[in-house]
Amino acid sequence: MTKILHIEHPEDTILTGDTSFLQSIKGKQHLSMKIDGAPAIVWGINPATGNFFVGTKSVFNKVKIKINESHQDIDANHTGIVATILHNCFDYLPQTNGIFQGDFIGFGGSDEYTPNTITYKFPNIVREEIIIAPHTLYTAESDLRDAIARPLDFVITDTPYCKFVKSDAYIYSGWYDRLGEEFELSPVVNMIEELMQTVEFVSDKEAAQIKKNVNRSIREGYALTNDDFLGNELLMRLYGLMIVLKDDLKAQCRQLDGPEAYLNGERISGEGYVMHNEFGTFKLINRRSFSVANFNNPKYATV
């Protein structure tokens, strides 16, 4: 297990020569759906006090920590819809051992929810008070700031008051292209590994700038150029191959359970998937489809 880290896009990891994603796809993975909820909810037992708490990701802040062990704490730390959501979470989430994180989907009473960008449709009206999509389990000995995270690999049982969205997924046996023809994944990996022998990788600082450039291109809708990669043409080609590899893998991922997902009225397989094993945790999503909306969606604050 590792410290709390931002889950990376596979193509972003290659900028510094990191081969962890290439290693991860050759081994056994734990796969789950990436649920598009908001805000992120963290709850469980505070190791510093032994008390039940709820909060957003700000419970992990190093300086301005917002851990809510009472309704009074919520009123002091949060306002608006986030406060309303946290009050309900404090009342209705089960007070079990452990520290969990999930995405808030909505309040009970409907069979359709659009918490952020994607609309989720349940087979029946949800009768529970709140709906949460759990995805991460934390362990912490004395302080939440030292929490260690790992993807949730077991099912949390629904309660009379809280419905937990199940996000299990699996990788379909066999590789198929969009026309249904079987093909091998390995040639793409081989191309990447061969190109890596000639690429000049960048520093962490330069990689951070390239990631900003990529996000800007997605947000503003223009095609990436050599300038976005600081003039490193081979690195740009390698980045593109990593996207091809990610898309090939994502095309073989299947949802095992959970609500149907729709984007702009069209049925989709979801925002994407999260893949985890001993080599790291990676998100497999189509950034061009989902990131623009997420970049510009002020619907929920998360602090």
Long-range contacts (C-beta under 8 A, 24 or more apart in sequence): 1-139, 1-148, 1-149, 1-150, 2-148, 2-149, 2-150, 3-148, 3-149, 4-60, 4-138, 4-147, 4-148, 4-149, 5-149, 5-281, 7-274, 7-281, 7-282, 7-283, 8-280, 8-281, 8-282, 8-283, 9-246, 9-282, 9-283, 9-285, 9-287, 10-242, 10-245, 10-246, 10-282, 10-284, 11-239, 11-242, 11-243, 11-246, 12-207, 12-211, 12-214, 13-280, 13-282, 14-192, 14-196, 14-238, 14-239, 14-242, 15-201, 15-202, 15-206, 15-207, 15-210, 15-211, 15-235, 15-239, 16-201, 16-202, 16-203, 16-204, 16-207, 17-196, 17-199, 17-201, 19-196, 20-279, 20-280, 21-242, 21-279, 21-280, 21-282, 22-189, 22-192, 22-193, 23-279, 24-275, 24-277, 24-279, 24-280, 24-282, 25-185, 25-189, 25-245, 25-249, 25-275, 27-277, 27-278, 27-279, 28-277, 29-171, 29-275, 29-276, 29-277, 30-151, 30-153, 30-275, 30-276, 30-277, 31-168, 31-169, 31-170, 31-171, 31-253, 31-273, 31-274, 31-275, 31-276, 32-135, 32-151, 32-152, 32-167, 32-168, 32-169, 32-273, 32-274, 32-276, 33-167, 33-168, 33-169, 33-255, 33-258, 33-270, 33-271, 33-272, 33-273, 33-274, 34-167, 34-270, 34-271, 34-272, 34-273, 34-274, 34-283, 34-284, 34-285, 35-103, 35-105, 35-120, 35-133, 35-135, 35-165, 35-167, 35-258, 35-270, 35-271, 36-103, 36-115, 36-116, 36-117, 36-118, 36-261, 36-270, 36-271, 36-290, 37-102, 37-103, 37-104, 37-105, 37-115, 37-116, 37-132, 37-133, 38-103, 38-104, 38-115, 38-116, 38-299, 38-300, 38-302, 39-82, 39-85, 39-103, 39-104, 39-300, 39-301, 39-302, 40-101, 40-102, 40-103, 40-104, 40-302, 41-85, 41-86, 41-89, 41-93, 41-101, 41-102, 41-103, 41-104, 41-132, 42-99, 42-100, 42-101, 42-138, 43-89, 43-93, 43-99, 43-100, 44-96, 44-97, 44-98, 44-99, 44-100, 44-138, 45-95, 45-97, 45-98, 45-99, 46-144, 47-99, 47-140, 47-141, 47-142, 47-143, 47-144, 48-142, 48-143, 48-144, 52-90, 52-95, 54-86, 54-89, 54-90, 54-93, 55-86, 56-82, 56-86, 56-302, 56-303, 57-101, 57-302, 57-303, 58-302, 58-303, 59-144, 60-144, 60-145, 60-147, 61-145, 62-145, 65-144, 65-145, 66-303, 67-144, 80-301, 81-300, 82-300, 82-301, 82-302, 85-130, 88-129, 88-130, 89-130, 89-132, 91-129, 91-161, 92-128, 92-129, 92-130, 92-159, 92-161, 92-162, 93-130, 93-132, 93-162, 94-159, 94-162, 98-137, 98-138, 99-137, 99-138, 99-139, 99-140, 99-144, 99-147, 100-134, 100-136, 100-137, 100-138, 100-152, 100-156, 101-134, 101-135, 101-136, 101-138, 101-149, 102-132, 102-133, 102-134, 102-135, 102-136, 102-164, 103-132, 103-133, 103-135, 104-130, 104-131, 104-132, 105-131, 105-132, 105-133, 105-165, 106-130, 106-131, 107-131, 108-163, 115-300, 116-293, 116-294, 116-297, 116-299, 116-300, 117-263, 117-271, 117-290, 117-293, 117-294, 117-297, 118-261, 118-262, 118-263, 118-268, 118-270, 118-271, 118-290, 119-261, 119-262, 119-263, 120-165, 120-259, 120-260, 120-261, 120-262, 121-259, 121-260, 121-261, 121-262, 122-259, 123-259, 126-163, 128-158, 128-159, 128-160, 128-161, 128-162, 128-163, 129-161, 129-162, 130-161, 130-162, 130-163, 131-162, 131-163, 131-164, 131-165, 132-162, 132-163, 132-164, 132-165, 133-164, 133-165, 133-167, 134-164, 134-165, 134-167, 135-167, 135-274, 150-276, 151-274, 151-276, 151-281, 165-258, 165-259, 166-256, 166-257, 166-258, 167-257, 167-258, 168-255, 168-256, 168-257, 168-258, 169-253, 169-254, 169-255, 169-256, 169-273, 170-253, 170-254, 170-256, 171-249, 171-252, 171-253, 171-254, 172-252, 172-253, 172-254, 174-252, 175-248, 175-252, 176-251, 176-252, 177-251, 178-251, 185-245, 185-248, 185-249, 188-241, 188-244, 188-245, 188-248, 189-245, 191-241, 192-238, 192-241, 192-242, 192-245, 195-234, 195-237, 195-238, 195-241, 196-238, 198-234, 199-232, 199-234, 199-235, 199-238, 200-232, 200-234, 200-235, 201-235, 202-230, 202-232, 202-235, 206-230, 215-291, 215-295, 218-287, 218-288, 218-291, 218-292, 218-295, 219-291, 219-292, 219-295, 219-296, 221-292, 246-284, 247-286, 249-275, 249-284, 250-284, 250-285, 250-286, 253-284, 263-289, 263-290
